[in-house]
Amino acid sequence: MAVVATRRTVMTLYSDPGSLHSHRVRIVLAEKNVTVDIMDVDPLSLPEDVMDLNPYGTAPTLVDRDLALYDSRIICEYLDERFPHPPLLPVDPVSRATSRLYMFRVENDWYGLVDSILGGGKAATKARKELKEALTSTAPILAAKPFFMSAEYSLVDASIAPLLWRLPMLGVEIGGLAGKQINTYAAHLFRRNGFIASLTEAEREMRLSA
């Protein structure tokens, strides 16, 4: 899959087509309208190129000329600075730091629960309940403004969107007012051209099979 744009670049993204982390990076690339070669890889059998570039042997791995980056948050922030329009982080230091904290919490708390759910067993049942409770408590915040605590789309939204897309596949159902609030926010994100362009075939099938 390649994101087509007018900017000239020599970037390559090694991307796991089913991964939350890789999806987040693909969303940012699409929102920035960056030209990039996206190489789908199997995380259990990575190409030697990735192993040479990334000491952790993980996807996503972004290669920009002589630079190799391999943490999705670092990659996203790098892309926001490398391609400043449209900006996906606030300008002032306090707001930027606050957004980084939100991204850290999404990844540390919610992404971790997704990993536990995908792992199966008793841990999955517990994680599914915890994720449902966490999202339910956050629903009023998601409903308060067009995007996460902001009138503008940000890297925080790009971090939350892949998780919300996977909720049916994860077996996480949220009803009542909280469910409506989350679904409204999620639909707003899913309609964006950048999100639609970011989806792999595997991710599209997540919704079809759920």
Residue frames as qw, qx, qy, qz and C-alpha x, y, z in Angstrom:
[[0.000, 0.890, 0.457, 0.000, 0.00, 0.00, 0.00],
 [0.435, 0.053, 0.007, 0.899, 1.33, 3.46, -0.83],
 [0.006, 0.821, 0.393, -0.414, 0.04, 6.84, 0.27],
 [0.508, 0.468, 0.334, 0.641, 0.16, 9.09, -2.78],
 [0.177, -0.877, -0.191, 0.404, 1.16, 12.72, -2.40],
 [0.480, 0.856, -0.020, 0.192, 2.94, 15.57, -4.14],
 [0.304, -0.851, 0.428, 0.004, 5.90, 15.84, -1.75],
 [0.726, 0.443, -0.518, 0.089, 9.13, 14.14, -2.79],
 [0.538, -0.617, 0.513, -0.259, 10.57, 11.77, -0.23],
 [0.536, 0.338, -0.771, -0.054, 12.52, 8.55, -0.01],
 [0.473, -0.331, 0.604, -0.549, 10.77, 7.19, 3.06],
 [0.576, -0.028, -0.785, -0.226, 10.02, 3.53, 3.61],
 [0.553, -0.362, 0.434, -0.612, 7.73, 2.25, 6.34],
 [0.351, 0.034, -0.935, -0.022, 7.95, -1.39, 7.38],
 [0.507, -0.188, 0.195, -0.818, 4.45, -1.94, 8.67],
 [0.096, 0.137, 0.974, -0.150, 2.59, -4.79, 10.33],
 [0.242, -0.267, -0.506, -0.784, -0.78, -4.64, 8.51],
 [0.544, -0.547, -0.605, -0.197, -2.72, -5.67, 11.63],
 [0.521, -0.212, -0.469, 0.682, -0.84, -3.73, 14.32],
 [0.169, -0.910, -0.344, 0.156, -2.19, -0.82, 16.36],
 [0.413, -0.649, 0.190, 0.610, 1.24, 0.79, 16.36],
 [0.346, 0.033, 0.608, 0.714, 1.76, 0.50, 12.62],
 [0.091, 0.722, 0.636, 0.257, -1.78, 1.72, 11.97],
 [0.235, -0.868, -0.186, 0.396, -1.16, 4.85, 14.03],
 [0.337, -0.440, 0.405, 0.727, 1.88, 5.71, 11.89],
 [0.251, 0.307, 0.729, 0.558, 0.00, 5.03, 8.65],
 [0.020, -0.856, -0.514, 0.050, -2.76, 7.39, 9.78],
 [0.256, -0.791, 0.060, 0.553, -0.26, 10.19, 10.43],
 [0.343, -0.149, 0.612, 0.697, 1.42, 9.65, 7.06],
 [0.153, 0.547, 0.727, 0.387, -1.96, 9.82, 5.34],
 [0.130, -0.893, -0.359, 0.236, -3.08, 12.89, 7.31],
 [0.281, -0.685, 0.266, 0.618, 0.19, 14.59, 6.32],
 [0.718, 0.675, 0.071, -0.154, -0.24, 13.48, 2.71],
 [0.227, -0.704, 0.631, 0.234, 3.32, 12.14, 2.63],
 [0.802, 0.405, -0.396, -0.190, 4.65, 9.97, -0.16],
 [0.399, -0.519, 0.734, -0.179, 6.01, 6.77, 1.36],
 [0.606, 0.166, -0.743, -0.231, 6.69, 3.21, 0.32],
 [0.656, -0.363, 0.436, -0.499, 4.81, 0.99, 2.76],
 [0.452, 0.267, -0.847, -0.081, 6.18, -2.53, 3.04],
 [0.824, -0.361, 0.024, -0.437, 3.84, -4.98, 4.76],
 [0.293, 0.423, -0.828, 0.224, 5.83, -7.33, 6.99],
 [0.804, -0.365, -0.456, -0.114, 5.12, -10.32, 9.19],
 [0.296, -0.810, 0.363, -0.353, 6.17, -9.39, 12.75],
 [0.867, -0.333, 0.370, -0.032, 7.14, -13.02, 13.39],
 [0.789, 0.111, 0.386, 0.466, 9.35, -13.18, 10.32],
 [0.086, 0.930, -0.019, -0.357, 10.80, -9.76, 9.66],
 [0.737, 0.624, -0.094, 0.240, 13.03, -9.09, 6.66],
 [0.749, -0.146, -0.142, 0.631, 16.77, -8.87, 7.30],
 [0.202, 0.550, 0.073, 0.807, 16.62, -5.18, 6.37],
 [0.490, -0.742, -0.121, -0.441, 14.45, -4.47, 9.40],
 [0.867, -0.422, -0.129, 0.232, 16.64, -6.54, 11.70],
 [0.630, 0.174, -0.036, 0.756, 19.67, -4.58, 10.52],
 [0.019, 0.579, 0.091, 0.810, 17.96, -1.21, 11.02],
 [0.571, -0.578, 0.034, -0.581, 16.09, -1.86, 14.24],
 [0.153, 0.357, -0.857, 0.338, 17.87, -3.54, 17.17],
 [0.495, -0.008, 0.622, -0.607, 14.49, -4.49, 18.68],
 [0.003, -0.048, -0.919, -0.391, 13.25, -6.18, 15.52],
 [0.210, 0.533, 0.682, -0.454, 9.81, -4.57, 15.61],
 [0.083, 0.407, 0.519, 0.747, 7.30, -2.97, 13.30],
 [0.557, 0.817, 0.090, 0.119, 6.70, -0.20, 12.53],
 [0.580, -0.390, 0.217, 0.681, 10.16, 0.84, 11.43],
 [0.385, 0.907, 0.149, -0.082, 10.49, 4.04, 9.42],
 [0.659, -0.142, 0.275, 0.685, 13.50, 4.69, 7.20],
 [0.252, 0.956, 0.135, -0.072, 14.08, 8.26, 6.01],
 [0.421, 0.786, -0.420, 0.170, 17.34, 8.40, 4.08],
 [0.455, 0.336, -0.726, 0.392, 20.03, 7.58, 6.68],
 [0.332, -0.270, 0.525, -0.735, 17.64, 7.71, 9.64],
 [0.497, -0.212, -0.817, -0.200, 15.83, 4.66, 11.04],
 [0.357, -0.281, 0.406, -0.793, 13.14, 5.09, 13.69],
 [0.461, -0.086, -0.870, -0.154, 11.35, 2.26, 15.47],
 [0.011, -0.364, -0.741, 0.565, 8.96, 3.47, 18.14],
 [0.137, 0.635, 0.654, 0.388, 5.54, 4.50, 16.86],
 [0.189, -0.910, -0.279, 0.240, 5.23, 7.55, 19.11],
 [0.382, -0.548, 0.314, 0.675, 8.69, 8.75, 18.15],
 [0.325, 0.216, 0.683, 0.617, 7.89, 8.15, 14.47],
 [0.041, 0.802, 0.577, 0.151, 4.63, 10.10, 14.71],
 [0.250, -0.883, -0.070, 0.391, 6.25, 13.07, 16.42],
 [0.424, -0.294, 0.495, 0.699, 9.11, 13.02, 13.92],
 [0.257, 0.457, 0.688, 0.501, 6.64, 13.11, 11.04],
 [0.076, -0.904, -0.414, 0.076, 4.80, 16.02, 12.64],
 [0.306, -0.773, 0.178, 0.526, 8.05, 18.00, 12.82],
 [0.423, -0.102, 0.650, 0.623, 9.37, 16.85, 9.44],
 [0.004, -0.419, -0.630, -0.654, 6.10, 17.74, 7.69],
 [0.043, -0.179, -0.516, 0.837, 4.65, 20.59, 9.78],
 [0.463, 0.193, -0.004, -0.865, 1.46, 21.07, 7.77],
 [0.418, -0.732, -0.110, -0.527, -1.10, 20.30, 8.95],
 [0.023, 0.442, -0.719, 0.536, 0.26, 20.42, 12.52],
 [0.719, -0.302, -0.581, -0.233, -0.90, 17.52, 14.69],
 [0.556, -0.392, -0.502, 0.534, 0.49, 18.79, 17.98],
 [0.100, -0.968, -0.225, 0.047, -0.17, 22.16, 19.64],
 [0.462, 0.703, -0.203, 0.501, 2.42, 24.91, 19.29],
 [0.264, -0.770, 0.355, -0.460, 2.83, 25.96, 22.91],
 [0.280, 0.360, -0.857, 0.242, 5.06, 23.79, 25.13],
 [0.397, -0.085, 0.679, -0.611, 2.49, 23.15, 27.87],
 [0.797, 0.278, 0.108, -0.525, -0.19, 21.92, 25.47],
 [0.627, 0.468, -0.612, -0.115, 2.36, 19.82, 23.55],
 [0.046, 0.300, -0.873, 0.383, 3.53, 18.18, 26.76],
 [0.588, 0.064, 0.506, -0.628, -0.07, 17.51, 27.77],
 [0.804, 0.382, -0.209, -0.405, -0.80, 15.88, 24.40],
 [0.435, 0.433, -0.783, 0.099, 2.29, 13.70, 24.81],
 [0.265, -0.165, 0.788, -0.531, 1.02, 12.59, 28.21],
 [0.761, 0.225, 0.217, -0.569, -2.34, 11.64, 26.69],
 [0.718, 0.453, -0.489, -0.201, -0.56, 9.63, 23.97],
 [0.137, 0.375, -0.861, 0.315, 1.55, 7.90, 26.61],
 [0.486, -0.021, 0.647, -0.587, -1.54, 6.95, 28.59],
 [0.807, 0.344, -0.079, -0.474, -3.39, 5.66, 25.51],
 [0.623, 0.444, -0.644, -0.015, -0.44, 3.49, 24.58],
 [0.058, 0.327, -0.829, 0.451, 0.55, 2.40, 28.08],
 [0.459, 0.048, 0.636, -0.618, -2.95, 1.72, 29.40],
 [0.757, 0.376, 0.160, -0.510, -5.24, 0.96, 26.45],
 [0.606, 0.529, -0.565, -0.185, -2.81, -0.58, 23.96],
 [0.022, -0.353, 0.892, -0.283, -1.50, -2.81, 26.74],
 [0.607, 0.119, 0.593, -0.515, -5.01, -4.10, 27.39],
 [0.751, 0.493, -0.189, -0.396, -5.45, -4.84, 23.69],
 [0.332, 0.494, -0.803, 0.032, -2.29, -6.95, 23.79],
 [0.287, -0.132, 0.846, -0.430, -3.72, -8.88, 26.74],
 [0.731, 0.315, 0.276, -0.539, -7.03, -9.46, 24.94],
 [0.673, 0.545, -0.431, -0.253, -5.27, -10.75, 21.86],
 [0.067, 0.444, -0.873, 0.192, -3.22, -13.06, 24.07],
 [0.696, -0.198, -0.584, -0.368, -6.38, -14.94, 25.09],
 [0.501, -0.131, -0.760, 0.392, -7.16, -16.87, 28.26],
 [0.350, -0.723, -0.534, 0.264, -8.28, -15.49, 31.61],
 [0.316, -0.374, 0.016, 0.872, -6.09, -12.44, 31.17],
 [0.025, 0.237, 0.546, 0.803, -8.09, -11.56, 28.06],
 [0.297, -0.675, -0.656, -0.163, -11.40, -11.59, 29.94],
 [0.420, -0.659, -0.283, 0.556, -10.01, -9.30, 32.63],
 [0.273, -0.200, 0.267, 0.902, -8.42, -6.97, 30.08],
 [0.038, -0.450, -0.653, -0.608, -11.62, -6.77, 28.04],
 [0.344, -0.770, -0.530, 0.086, -13.54, -5.68, 31.15],
 [0.420, -0.561, -0.066, 0.711, -10.87, -3.11, 32.08],
 [0.205, 0.047, 0.444, 0.871, -10.79, -1.65, 28.57],
 [0.153, -0.633, -0.649, -0.393, -14.58, -1.35, 28.53],
 [0.406, -0.768, -0.380, 0.317, -14.52, 0.44, 31.89],
 [0.401, -0.363, 0.134, 0.830, -11.70, 2.76, 30.82],
 [0.091, 0.246, 0.538, 0.801, -13.45, 3.76, 27.60],
 [0.252, -0.717, -0.631, -0.155, -16.79, 4.20, 29.38],
 [0.409, -0.712, -0.239, 0.519, -15.22, 6.60, 31.87],
 [0.305, -0.265, 0.310, 0.861, -13.55, 8.52, 29.01],
 [0.237, 0.547, 0.719, 0.359, -16.69, 8.76, 26.86],
 [0.027, -0.922, -0.331, 0.200, -17.82, 12.18, 28.17],
 [0.299, -0.646, 0.322, 0.624, -14.40, 13.61, 27.31],
 [0.341, 0.075, 0.736, 0.580, -14.60, 12.18, 23.79],
 [0.126, 0.704, 0.669, 0.203, -18.03, 13.76, 23.36],
 [0.218, -0.760, -0.240, 0.564, -17.09, 17.18, 24.72],
 [0.098, 0.723, -0.305, -0.612, -15.34, 18.51, 21.60],
 [0.774, 0.511, -0.209, -0.311, -15.03, 17.49, 17.94],
 [0.720, 0.339, -0.563, 0.223, -11.69, 15.83, 18.66],
 [0.713, -0.358, -0.495, 0.344, -9.92, 14.72, 21.83],
 [0.377, -0.719, -0.257, 0.524, -10.20, 17.75, 24.12],
 [0.203, -0.376, 0.320, 0.846, -9.69, 19.99, 21.09],
 [0.573, 0.652, 0.170, -0.467, -11.37, 21.54, 18.10],
 [0.423, 0.683, -0.537, -0.257, -8.47, 20.30, 15.96],
 [0.988, 0.060, -0.144, 0.005, -7.41, 16.78, 14.97],
 [0.162, -0.809, 0.553, -0.112, -4.20, 15.71, 16.72],
 [0.375, 0.354, -0.855, 0.054, -1.77, 12.86, 17.26],
 [0.350, -0.063, 0.757, -0.549, -3.93, 11.85, 20.24],
 [0.755, 0.329, 0.149, -0.547, -6.86, 11.19, 17.89],
 [0.619, 0.503, -0.574, -0.187, -4.53, 9.31, 15.54],
 [0.064, 0.303, -0.899, 0.309, -3.56, 7.12, 18.50],
 [0.496, 0.097, 0.628, -0.592, -7.12, 6.43, 19.65],
 [0.667, 0.375, -0.199, -0.612, -8.64, 5.76, 16.22],
 [0.470, 0.287, -0.822, -0.147, -6.88, 2.40, 15.57],
 [0.052, -0.007, 0.887, -0.458, -8.04, 1.09, 18.93],
 [0.523, 0.292, 0.356, -0.718, -11.66, 2.12, 18.43],
 [0.593, 0.373, -0.502, -0.507, -11.64, 0.53, 14.97],
 [0.384, 0.197, -0.901, 0.044, -10.69, -2.80, 16.57],
 [0.412, -0.173, 0.562, -0.696, -13.31, -2.84, 19.35],
 [0.867, 0.097, -0.025, -0.488, -15.76, -5.18, 17.57],
 [0.737, 0.349, -0.576, 0.062, -12.95, -7.61, 16.74],
 [0.148, 0.333, -0.731, 0.577, -11.79, -7.46, 20.37],
 [0.434, -0.447, -0.781, -0.056, -15.28, -8.26, 21.65],
 [0.164, -0.266, -0.429, 0.848, -15.61, -4.96, 23.53],
 [0.096, -0.608, -0.595, -0.518, -19.18, -3.68, 23.43],
 [0.116, -0.184, -0.422, 0.880, -20.19, -0.47, 25.19],
 [0.048, -0.623, -0.720, -0.301, -23.87, 0.36, 25.50],
 [0.231, -0.793, -0.431, 0.364, -25.93, 3.22, 26.81],
 [0.113, 0.986, 0.006, -0.120, -24.97, 6.88, 26.62],
 [0.408, -0.649, 0.531, 0.361, -21.26, 6.09, 26.79],
 [0.609, 0.151, 0.699, 0.343, -21.58, 3.81, 23.78],
 [0.377, 0.842, 0.372, 0.107, -23.34, 6.51, 21.77],
 [0.123, -0.948, 0.201, 0.214, -20.70, 9.08, 22.72],
 [0.504, -0.416, 0.654, 0.381, -17.85, 6.78, 21.74],
 [0.578, 0.388, 0.663, 0.276, -19.52, 5.73, 18.49],
 [0.251, 0.948, 0.191, -0.036, -20.14, 9.36, 17.50],
 [0.231, -0.829, 0.425, 0.279, -16.51, 10.28, 18.16],
 [0.580, -0.161, 0.729, 0.325, -15.26, 7.15, 16.38],
 [0.551, 0.627, 0.529, 0.150, -17.45, 7.73, 13.31],
 [0.099, 0.980, -0.069, -0.161, -16.06, 11.27, 13.09],
 [0.338, -0.632, 0.625, 0.308, -12.53, 9.85, 12.97],
 [0.605, 0.089, 0.762, 0.215, -13.36, 7.00, 10.61],
 [0.494, 0.792, 0.357, -0.039, -14.84, 9.38, 8.01],
 [0.097, -0.850, 0.321, 0.406, -11.57, 11.26, 7.61],
 [0.748, 0.606, -0.255, -0.090, -9.80, 10.74, 4.31],
 [0.097, 0.650, -0.724, 0.209, -6.55, 10.07, 6.15],
 [0.587, -0.202, 0.708, -0.336, -8.08, 7.26, 8.16],
 [0.866, 0.385, 0.188, -0.257, -9.70, 5.66, 5.12],
 [0.569, 0.704, -0.425, 0.019, -6.39, 5.81, 3.21],
 [0.167, -0.608, 0.730, -0.264, -4.53, 4.27, 6.15],
 [0.837, -0.104, 0.410, -0.348, -6.50, 1.03, 6.25],
 [0.012, 0.338, -0.899, -0.279, -4.92, -2.21, 5.12],
 [0.620, -0.073, -0.618, -0.479, -6.93, -5.10, 3.75],
 [0.443, -0.144, -0.819, 0.335, -6.45, -6.90, 7.07],
 [0.026, 0.169, 0.456, -0.873, -7.88, -3.93, 8.95],
 [0.496, 0.019, -0.273, -0.824, -10.88, -3.64, 6.65],
 [0.613, -0.100, -0.760, -0.192, -11.61, -7.31, 7.26],
 [0.148, -0.045, -0.735, 0.660, -11.58, -6.72, 11.04],
 [0.391, 0.157, 0.236, -0.876, -14.88, -4.87, 10.68],
 [0.630, 0.130, -0.507, -0.574, -16.34, -7.27, 8.13],
 [0.577, -0.002, -0.815, 0.053, -15.69, -10.33, 10.27],
 [0.014, -0.075, 0.645, -0.761, -16.66, -8.83, 13.64]]
